[in-house]
Amino acid sequence: MREPERSTLPPAADTPPDLPGLLHAAKTIAIVGCSDRPGRTSHRIARYLRDAGFDVYPVNPFHEEVLGLTCYPSVDAVPDDVVIDVIDIFRRPKFTADVVRDVLKRASRLGRKPVVWTQIGVSSSEAKQLAIDNGLVYVANRCTMVEHARRTT
């Protein structure tokens, strides 16, 4: 009998148990590190999420517009009347904790705590601990597009 293939994903303890539920409940996703280049993963996933019906807010200080949408320099710069459900991070691990700090600044001001979702390979232990210590749900090393596609198939 053949051994089942082992997942290359991190152990379940790194991720909330109900990923499909988190995405099902979400309406608005901020894409941090969203590129304006169509060949980049962040651009493709932002387009996929937008086409799947999510309200997408690109966040990148180097772009004014991505996918025909206003691009914001930081999460905290997204207009206060926008309720962000998920912060989807496409930054290198050394910057992830700073993104969480930006999310916490907005959360403190507005009293809303979005899910912090790190794409594969961008999580850091500092970011995770910072998020958890401040009551944010933290999803580590998972792709929003893959998880959404699983839910819809």
C-alpha positions as a Markdown table, in Angstrom:
| # | Residue | x | y | z |
|---|---|---|---|---|
| 1 | Met | 0.0 | 0.0 | 0.0 |
| 2 | Arg | 1.3 | 3.4 | -1.0 |
| 3 | Glu | 1.9 | 6.1 | 1.6 |
| 4 | Pro | -0.3 | 9.1 | 1.1 |
| 5 | Glu | 1.5 | 12.2 | -0.2 |
| 6 | Arg | 2.4 | 14.7 | 2.5 |
| 7 | Ser | 1.4 | 18.3 | 2.1 |
| 8 | Thr | 4.1 | 20.8 | 1.6 |
| 9 | Leu | 1.9 | 23.4 | 3.4 |
| 10 | Pro | 2.7 | 24.4 | 7.0 |
| 11 | Pro | 1.0 | 22.5 | 9.8 |
| 12 | Ala | -2.6 | 23.2 | 10.5 |
| 13 | Ala | -1.7 | 25.1 | 13.7 |
| 14 | Asp | -0.3 | 27.9 | 11.5 |
| 15 | Thr | -3.7 | 28.5 | 9.9 |
| 16 | Pro | -7.3 | 29.0 | 11.1 |
| 17 | Pro | -9.4 | 25.9 | 10.7 |
| 18 | Asp | -12.0 | 27.4 | 8.5 |
| 19 | Leu | -10.3 | 29.0 | 5.5 |
| 20 | Pro | -13.3 | 28.5 | 3.2 |
| 21 | Gly | -15.4 | 30.2 | 5.8 |
| 22 | Leu | -13.0 | 33.2 | 6.0 |
| 23 | Leu | -13.1 | 33.7 | 2.3 |
| 24 | His | -16.8 | 33.1 | 2.0 |
| 25 | Ala | -17.5 | 35.8 | 4.6 |
| 26 | Ala | -15.1 | 38.3 | 2.9 |
| 27 | Lys | -16.2 | 40.9 | 0.5 |
| 28 | Thr | -13.2 | 43.3 | 0.4 |
| 29 | Ile | -9.6 | 42.3 | 0.1 |
| 30 | Ala | -6.6 | 44.7 | 0.2 |
| 31 | Ile | -3.7 | 43.3 | -1.9 |
| 32 | Val | -0.4 | 44.6 | -0.3 |
| 33 | Gly | 2.4 | 44.6 | -2.7 |
| 34 | Cys | 0.1 | 44.4 | -5.7 |
| 35 | Ser | 2.1 | 44.8 | -8.9 |
| 36 | Asp | 1.0 | 46.7 | -12.1 |
| 37 | Arg | 2.8 | 44.0 | -14.2 |
| 38 | Pro | 0.4 | 41.4 | -15.5 |
| 39 | Gly | 3.0 | 38.6 | -15.3 |
| 40 | Arg | 3.5 | 39.1 | -11.5 |
| 41 | Thr | 1.7 | 36.7 | -9.2 |
| 42 | Ser | 0.2 | 39.5 | -7.1 |
| 43 | His | -1.3 | 41.1 | -10.3 |
| 44 | Arg | -2.8 | 37.7 | -11.5 |
| 45 | Ile | -4.3 | 36.9 | -8.1 |
| 46 | Ala | -5.7 | 40.4 | -7.7 |
| 47 | Arg | -7.4 | 40.1 | -11.1 |
| 48 | Tyr | -8.7 | 36.6 | -10.2 |
| 49 | Leu | -10.2 | 37.9 | -6.9 |
| 50 | Arg | -11.7 | 40.9 | -8.6 |
| 51 | Asp | -13.2 | 38.7 | -11.3 |
| 52 | Ala | -14.5 | 36.3 | -8.6 |
| 53 | Gly | -16.6 | 39.2 | -7.2 |
| 54 | Phe | -14.4 | 40.6 | -4.4 |
| 55 | Asp | -13.8 | 44.3 | -4.0 |
| 56 | Val | -10.1 | 44.6 | -4.4 |
| 57 | Tyr | -7.9 | 47.5 | -3.2 |
| 58 | Pro | -4.4 | 47.4 | -4.5 |
| 59 | Val | -1.7 | 48.6 | -2.0 |
| 60 | Asn | 1.7 | 49.6 | -3.3 |
| 61 | Pro | 3.5 | 53.0 | -2.8 |
| 62 | Phe | 5.1 | 52.7 | -6.2 |
| 63 | His | 1.9 | 52.7 | -8.3 |
| 64 | Glu | -1.1 | 55.0 | -8.6 |
| 65 | Glu | -3.3 | 52.5 | -10.4 |
| 66 | Val | -3.4 | 48.7 | -10.8 |
| 67 | Leu | -6.1 | 46.9 | -12.8 |
| 68 | Gly | -7.8 | 50.2 | -13.4 |
| 69 | Leu | -8.2 | 50.7 | -9.7 |
| 70 | Thr | -6.7 | 53.3 | -7.4 |
| 71 | Cys | -3.6 | 52.0 | -5.7 |
| 72 | Tyr | -2.9 | 53.1 | -2.2 |
| 73 | Pro | 0.5 | 53.6 | -0.6 |
| 74 | Ser | -0.4 | 51.7 | 2.5 |
| 75 | Val | -3.2 | 49.8 | 4.2 |
| 76 | Asp | -3.8 | 52.8 | 6.5 |
| 77 | Ala | -4.2 | 55.1 | 3.4 |
| 78 | Val | -7.2 | 53.1 | 2.1 |
| 79 | Pro | -10.3 | 55.4 | 2.8 |
| 80 | Asp | -11.8 | 54.9 | 6.2 |
| 81 | Asp | -15.3 | 54.1 | 4.8 |
| 82 | Val | -13.9 | 51.0 | 3.2 |
| 83 | Val | -14.4 | 47.9 | 5.4 |
| 84 | Ile | -11.4 | 45.6 | 4.6 |
| 85 | Asp | -12.1 | 42.0 | 5.4 |
| 86 | Val | -8.8 | 40.5 | 4.4 |
| 87 | Ile | -5.3 | 41.9 | 4.0 |
| 88 | Asp | -3.6 | 39.7 | 1.4 |
| 89 | Ile | 0.2 | 40.2 | 1.7 |
| 90 | Phe | 2.7 | 39.8 | -1.2 |
| 91 | Arg | 5.8 | 41.3 | 0.5 |
| 92 | Arg | 9.0 | 39.6 | 1.4 |
| 93 | Pro | 9.1 | 38.2 | 5.0 |
| 94 | Lys | 11.3 | 40.9 | 6.3 |
| 95 | Phe | 8.5 | 43.4 | 5.5 |
| 96 | Thr | 5.6 | 41.4 | 6.7 |
| 97 | Ala | 5.7 | 42.6 | 10.3 |
| 98 | Asp | 5.7 | 46.2 | 9.1 |
| 99 | Val | 2.6 | 45.5 | 7.1 |
| 100 | Val | 0.9 | 44.0 | 10.2 |
| 101 | Arg | 1.9 | 47.2 | 12.1 |
| 102 | Asp | 0.2 | 49.3 | 9.4 |
| 103 | Val | -2.9 | 47.0 | 9.7 |
| 104 | Leu | -2.9 | 47.5 | 13.4 |
| 105 | Lys | -2.7 | 51.3 | 13.1 |
| 106 | Arg | -5.8 | 51.2 | 10.9 |
| 107 | Ala | -7.6 | 48.7 | 13.1 |
| 108 | Ser | -6.9 | 50.8 | 16.2 |
| 109 | Arg | -8.3 | 53.9 | 14.6 |
| 110 | Leu | -11.4 | 52.2 | 13.0 |
| 111 | Gly | -12.1 | 49.5 | 15.5 |
| 112 | Arg | -12.2 | 46.8 | 12.8 |
| 113 | Lys | -9.8 | 43.8 | 12.7 |
| 114 | Pro | -9.3 | 42.3 | 9.2 |
| 115 | Val | -7.8 | 38.8 | 8.6 |
| 116 | Val | -4.1 | 39.0 | 7.9 |
| 117 | Trp | -3.4 | 36.6 | 5.1 |
| 118 | Thr | 0.2 | 35.9 | 4.0 |
| 119 | Gln | 0.8 | 34.3 | 0.6 |
| 120 | Ile | 3.1 | 31.3 | 0.3 |
| 121 | Gly | 6.6 | 32.2 | 1.5 |
| 122 | Val | 6.0 | 35.6 | 2.9 |
| 123 | Ser | 5.1 | 34.9 | 6.5 |
| 124 | Ser | 7.4 | 35.7 | 9.4 |
| 125 | Ser | 7.3 | 34.6 | 13.0 |
| 126 | Glu | 7.4 | 38.3 | 14.1 |
| 127 | Ala | 4.4 | 39.2 | 11.9 |
| 128 | Lys | 2.4 | 36.2 | 13.1 |
| 129 | Gln | 3.1 | 36.9 | 16.8 |
| 130 | Leu | 2.3 | 40.6 | 16.4 |
| 131 | Ala | -1.0 | 39.8 | 14.7 |
| 132 | Ile | -2.0 | 37.1 | 17.2 |
| 133 | Asp | -0.9 | 39.2 | 20.2 |
| 134 | Asn | -3.3 | 42.0 | 18.9 |
| 135 | Gly | -6.3 | 39.8 | 18.2 |
| 136 | Leu | -5.9 | 39.5 | 14.5 |
| 137 | Val | -6.6 | 36.2 | 12.6 |
| 138 | Tyr | -3.4 | 35.3 | 10.9 |
| 139 | Val | -3.3 | 32.9 | 7.9 |
| 140 | Ala | 0.2 | 31.8 | 7.1 |
| 141 | Asn | 1.6 | 30.6 | 3.8 |
| 142 | Arg | -1.6 | 30.1 | 1.9 |
| 143 | Cys | -2.7 | 31.4 | -1.5 |
| 144 | Thr | -6.1 | 33.2 | -1.6 |
| 145 | Met | -6.7 | 32.2 | -5.2 |
| 146 | Val | -6.0 | 28.5 | -4.5 |
| 147 | Glu | -8.1 | 28.5 | -1.4 |
| 148 | His | -11.0 | 30.3 | -3.2 |
| 149 | Ala | -10.8 | 27.9 | -6.1 |
| 150 | Arg | -11.0 | 24.9 | -3.7 |
| 151 | Arg | -14.2 | 26.4 | -2.2 |
| 152 | Thr | -15.8 | 27.0 | -5.6 |
| 153 | Thr | -15.0 | 23.6 | -7.2 |
